[in-house]
Amino acid sequence: MSMKINETRKYYESMTAQDLCQCDNCQNFYRRISEAYPEVAAFLSGLGVDIEKPHEAWAIEIEPDKLMYPDVQYVVMGSKSDFKETEVSGVKIYLADSYPPTDVDEEHFVIESGPYYLKNEAR
């Protein structure tokens, strides 16, 4: 298999809270995503990805107490040749066309997922 699941898992295990964005919208995502989207969390975990540690995320306020995260990105180690786009619980998961630098030296690719709808706990 060209995706390196164990290496991906180690990548996420090595990340600390200080490695993640500290803005309110991202902090809201980290706290709520696993409970709100357990099937997506399980699917991503099968790739070695920790849903609570995105490479990149951003949100749009769609109601005073609700945020939409349209495009959340994750790093996956290995080659993208075995990755298949899919949809889990209404969330599309696909290869990202563009993304911020990953600072990863080994072979990897970035996937994008969304949209996610979460209660805005900052309110």
Secondary structure, 3 states (H helix, E strand, C coil): CCECHHHHHHHHHCCCHHHCCCCHHHHHHHHHHHHHCHHHHHHHHHCCCCCCCCCECCCEEEECCEEEECCEEEEEEECHHHCCCEEECCEEEEECCCCCCCCCCCCEEEEEEECEEEECCCC
